[in-house]
Structure formats: C-alpha cells, structure tokens
Amino acid sequence: MVPTQRLPASLTSLDVALTALLHRLAPVAPVELALADALGCAAADMPPLQPLPSRDAAASDGWALRARDLVGASSYSPLLLSTSPVWVEAGEPMPDNCDCVVDSDSVDRAGPMAQVLAEAIPGQGVRRAGGEIAGGAPVLAAGRRVRPRDLLIARAAGLLRLNVRRPRLRIVNIPAISGEAVTAQLISEAARAEGAEIVCSEATGRDAASIAGALDTGACDLLVTIGGTGVGRTDAVISALAKRGEVVAHGLALRPGRTSAIGRIGDVPVLALPGAPDQALGAWWTLALAALDRLSGRERRLRQARPLARKIASSVGVSEIVLLERADETWMPLAGGDLSLATIARADAWLVVSGGSEGFAAGTPVDAYIMRD
C-alpha cells in the first residue's frame, strides 16, 4: 500500500499561507449575548453608558454635612449645629446642600444640640456623580476582548446583555489510531478561550470518504480539522478536502506545523491541523488565531518586548516557533521547533523566527505574543 497523500517538493511560506487563509475574511455580524456568554468575545459597538452613580452618593456610613459649616471644629472646640445632621449609609444619595460625610464619632449628640468634633473637606466620604462610570463611556472599546472586569462594569450599569462578535468555529476530529483525542480537546478549549462558538464532531473513519462526509461547513465561519494531514497510509484529510472543495496549500515552511494545510469549501476557509499537539499548536498560533482575530474584528493580541536572555538559532527557509519564559526583565528561550508538552505548559509567550532569519543574538529585544493573562 502506498501513501494516500504527499507533501509537495516546495513548502508554502507562512506569510503566503496566512494571506490565503485570511482572503475575503471579514468580521462577523454582531450578536447580543447574555453577560456570562459574552465573556472572551470581542466587543462590538455599544451604546454609551449612563453615569454611575447618577448623583453624588455616600461612600461610607456617617453623617452628611456641608464642609464649609465645619470650619474650625475640633475636639477642643466643638461646633454646635443649628439643625440635626442626616445619617447616610454607604451608597445612599447625598442630601441636598451636603457635600461631605464624617464618621459617627465626629459628631456628639449627647446634649440637646449636636456638636461636630472635626473639620471636613468637600467630597470627603462622597462618591461623586460619574465617579465609578463616566457618562457617555462604552462598556469597553469595540474590538477589545470582554474580560471579567468588563462584566463588572456592565452589571454595575444594569446591563443584561452585550453586543459582541462571536465567530462560529467547527472542529472536525479525525480519529487517531490510538483512539486519543487530546489535540482536538486542546484546540476546542483554546478556541473557546478566544470567544468562538464551537461545534465539535468526529469523522466516522480515517478514509477520504468518511472524512469528506464530516466536512460540514453549515453555519460556520472557519472549519478546522485535527489529524490526518501527514503522508502516512491512513492519512487522507487532504484527499477528502480536495473532494469537497479546494486545497490551497499543503505543507508549510513552519516548524512545528509542517504538514498543516489551507483550503476552502465554498466561501468557508479550512485549516487542517496535524494530530500531534505541538504540530497543531504551531499552525493554531500562527494561522488560526489570526483568522479568529479577523472574524472578531479585533486587533492582534497582546505582545510584549523584552531582550533575550540567550541567543536563538534558527534554520533559514523555515519559520520557526520559539517558546519563551519570563526571566526578570528578559525573555528566556525554552525551546524551538519540536515542543514537548511540559515546555508548552511552562511557556509564557511565543514568537516566530521568520524563514529569512538565522535567529537573534542574546540581548536583542524581541516582540513576543503573550500566552498567559
């Protein structure tokens, strides 16, 4: 028996593959989601918020007074109040003509008239109108990822839903000979963390006909397959993709991720990932995340520049992923090319050494993509 698919003699560069994958991709239409469901999604345009609090409110429990009426008050020279002070609880609106809140022990009410024992300044113990949320501000800027602290703002403002962009991602796992599905689970979890709506399925077999039948592009913006992209006798994803649509590139000048493929079924882009976790992650980080960013209408993810703690050597002609760990104020290279699971779990960031570079000298500032919040 001979292999069902072969890598081309010339590998496709990462830049060319990325351009092909992003071709004609545009941000998906915004949808309104419940706050919990919007977590991790990219914000779309939202109406401006009302100021919070809507008027001056007490920031602490105490007596509401007017600061200018307390000038000169002290424990040695108590100031008699002509009217009884108003007690306010934290969060309550401030009474008219009051601009400060003093502690309970700053007012003596033992005698027939209340006495103030301390001065105050305007705004003391007061949360100003708009102090928590300025009027006219959005929950967060369009294109930014919704974080738990953004949901705090939304809930405080009384919102129940948010306007977000959530790409629909279909993941098709090609069953491994061993029966394991760890890579498919990894990519599914990574996609959910990116705010994508996920639909997962599995081909009934590893032959081209079974895989082709599983390549359903209905109601999805990006189709990702896991496994079966190599040149082994049971690898048939590329043949299946050719039956259903178009194979744009198979075999990328990318390490790890060499046997990845780019294709299209109708208007839906397809990214075929290898079955090994590190090989799949290589194409996921460099290609799939860029596609999700484009579909979400958000900017490229967070990067951080630091000098290298030691040099990185790379082969010319192949884009190579290098994992990094924070070391004081530098990036410490952990591994490049083939990546162990322990190294992947340990890494704080990753970068790509382009195919036209031999690497970077120690001390060179490099921009790396952050993997941890």
N, C-alpha and C positions, 0 to 999 in steps of 0.2 A: 504494500500500500504506500502511496506517495502523499506528501503533504497536500492539503486542500488549498492552501494559500501561501504566497511567498511575499517577502519584503522586496520592494524594488531595489535595484542596484544603487540608486541615489536617494538618500533620505531627504525629506522635506524639512526646511529650516523652521524653527519655532515661529519666527515672525510671519512667514508665509502661511503656516498653519493657523495662526491666530487671526490673520486677516481673512482667511477663508471661513473660519468659524463665525466671525462677527459680521460677515457680509449680510447686509439687509436686516440685521437685528436692530430693533428699536425698543424703547421702554414699553412695557405692557401697560394696559389701561389701569388707572387707579381703582381700587375697591375699598369699600368701608368694612372694617373688621372690628369685632369686639376687642377691647384693650388687650386682653390676655393673648388673643390670636395675632395681634399686630406686633408682638414682641419679636425683634430680629428683622422685621421687614424694613423696607426703605420708605421713608415718609414721602407722601405726595403733597401737593399744595393744600393748605388747610386754612380755614377762616381765622381771623385774628381773635385772640383771647380777650376777655374782659379783665379789668384789673382785679387783683386779689391781694389783700381784702378790698372790697368795693369802697370802703371808707375807713378812716382811722379806727384801729381796734386795740384793745389792751393786749400787751404781750405777756403780762404776768398778772397774778391776782394782787389786788391792792386798792388804794384809794385814788379815785380820779380827781385831779385838781388842775388849777391853772398855775403854771410855773411863776409868772410874774407876781402872783399873790403871795408867794412863799419867800420872797427875798428877805434875808436876814434871819430866817427861822433857824433855831438850833436847840439843843437840849438845855443850854444855859439861858436861852432867851426864846421860849416858846411863843409861837404866833397864834393868837386867837382867830378862829374862823367865824365869820359872821353867819354862815349857813353850814348846815351839816354836810360833810363830804359824801360822795357817792361811792359805794363799794362796787368794783367791777371784777369779774372773773376773766381769766385769760381767754381771748377770742371774742369777747363781747364788744360791740361798738362803743366808742368813746362818747360820753355825754357831751352835749353842746357846750361850748366855751371851756372845755377841758383839754389840756394838751400834754399832760404827764400823769404817770401812775407812780405813787410812792408806796413803800412797804407798809404792812399793817402796823409795825411797831414805830413808824414815823409819825403816827397820829395818836394822840392821847385823848380818849373820850371818857375819862373817868369823871370829870367835872360836868357842870351844866353846859359848858361850851367846849367844842373840840379844839384841841391845840395841835399845831404842827411843830415837830421837833427837828426838821431838816429841810434844807432847800432842795430844789429840783431844777432841772433844765428842760426846756421844751423838747418833747419827743422821748423823754425818759420813760421806759416801760411801755412804749407805744409802738405798735406795728403800723407804719404809715400806709395809706391807701396806695395800692400798686407796689408795695414793698416786697411782696412774695412773687407776684407776676405782674410785669408792666403791661398796661393796657395796649392793645394793638400788636403784641408779640405773638408769633405762632407757637404751637407746642414745641416744634423743632423745625429746622430748615428742611425744605424739600431735598431729597437725596440722601439725607442722613439716616443711619440705622436707628430704629426705635430700641432704646435701652430701658432697663427697669426704672431708672430715674426720670426718663421721659414720661413713663406711665404715671409716676408720682405727680408730675405737673398736670397731666390730663385728668387724673382723678380729683386732684385739688380744685381744678377748674370746673368740675362737674360733668366732664365728657364721658360718654359711654362707648364711643366708637372713634376710630381714627381712619383717616384717608391715607392708604398706603399702596405701594406696588408690590405684588407678590407673584413672581414668576412661577409657572407650573412646570415642574420637572418630573419626567417619567424615567424611572430607573429599571432597566431590564437586566436581571442577573442570569448569566449563562452558567448552569450548574457545573461546579467543579467535579472532577473525577473523584476527589476525596470526599465530596459532599459538604465541604465547608463553605460558608457564605460570609466570612469575616470582612472581606473587602467591600461587598455590597452593603453590609451593615455600616461600615465605616463611612462610605460615601453618602449613604442615606442620612446619617446623623450629621455629617458635615454640611449637607445641603439644607437640612432643617435649621441648623445654626445660622445659615446665611439668609434665613427668612423665606425660603422657597416652599411652595406647596408640593408635596411629594406623593407620587403614586408609584408603588413598587410592584413588580411582577417578576416571574421567572419563566424562562423558556422550558418547554417540556423535555427537551433533549439538546445535545450539542451539535446535531447535524444542521445543515444550512436550512432545510425546510422548516424544522421546528423553530429555529431562531427567527427566520423570516416571518413566521406566523405570530411571533411575540412582539415584533417591532411595530407596536401600535402608537401612532402619533396623534391620536384623537385627543383634543383638549389639553395639549401640552405645548410649551414654548421651547423646550430643549429636551432631546432624548439622549440618555446616557446608557450605554451598555457596559457590563462588567464581565471581563474574562473572554477567552476565546479569540484573542487578537494575534496570537503568535503564529508560528509556522508548523506547529505540531499536527499530527494526523487527525486529531479531534478538534482542531481549531477551525471554525467555519463562520465566524462573525462577518468577516469581510465579504465572503461569498454571499451570505444572507443579505447584507446591506446592498450589495450590487443588484440582487434580485428585486429588492423593494424600492431602491432609489439610486443614489449616486455615491460612489466612493471618490471623494475629492483628494485625499492623501492617506496613504497607509505607510507607516514607517517614518518617524520623526527624528530629526537630529537633536534628540533630547535624552538626557540621562539623569535620573531614571524616567522611563516612559517611551522607550524607543519603538515599541510595537503598537502604540496608540494610533488611532485613525480618526479622520474627519470625514463626514459625509453629510448627505442631505436627503430627506424623504419629503418630496413636495417642498413646502416652504419651511419645514422644521429642520433645524440643524441637528446633526447627530455627532456625538463624541463617543468613540469606542475606547474604553479603558482596559488595560491589561488586568489580569486577575490577581497578581501579586500586589500586596498593599502599597509598597514603596513605588512600584511602577505606576500604579493607578494614581497615587498622590502626586507624582511628578506632573502628569497631564492635568489633574484636577486643579492644582495650584496655579499652573501657568495658563491654562486654557479655560476650564470650566468656570473658575471664579471671575475671569474677565467677562465671560458671556453672561453670568448672573448679574454682574455689575451693570452691564449694558441694558439688560432686560429690566433691571430695577431702577434705572435712571439715576444711579448714584456714582460718585467719584470713586477712583481706585482706592482700595483700602489703606489703612494706616501704615505709614512707613517711618523708619527711624534711622538716622545717620549716626554711625559710630565708627571709630577707627578699628581696624582688625588687630586682634592680639597676636596673630601669627599669619604667615602668608597662606594664600590659596593658590594651588597649582591646578590648571585645567588644560584639557586637550583642545587644540584648535579644530574647528569644524563641527563641534557638538556643543549645544547649550547644556550646561551642567548645573543642576540644583545643589546648593550647599546649605546645610542646616547650621544654625548659629545659636549660641547661648550667651546670655548677658554675663559679662565678667567685669565688674566695676563699671568703668565708663567705656568699655570696649566690647566688640563682638568676638567671641571665641569660636572659630570654626570647629564643628563637631565631626561632620562627615560630608562627603560629596559623592555624587554618582549613586552607587548602590547603598541603600539606607536600611539599617536594622530597625526593628520595631522599638527597641529600647531607646535608640537615638532619636527616632521620630517623637516619642513621648517626652523626651527630655528637652527638645529644642524650643527656643523662644521665638525664633524668626527664621526666614529663609530668603535666599537671594538666588538669582540666576546669573551665572557667568556666561556671557554670550559666546556664540561659536567663533567669533573673531578675536577672542581674548585668550591669553595664556594664564590668566588669573590676576591676582592682586598681591602686591607686596605687603608685608607687615606694616601696620601703621596707616595704611590707606583708608580714608573714610569711605564707607560704603553704605548705600541705602538698602535696608532690608525690610521685608514685609513682616509685620508683627503677627505671630500665631496665637498669642495669649492676650486676653483683655487686661 
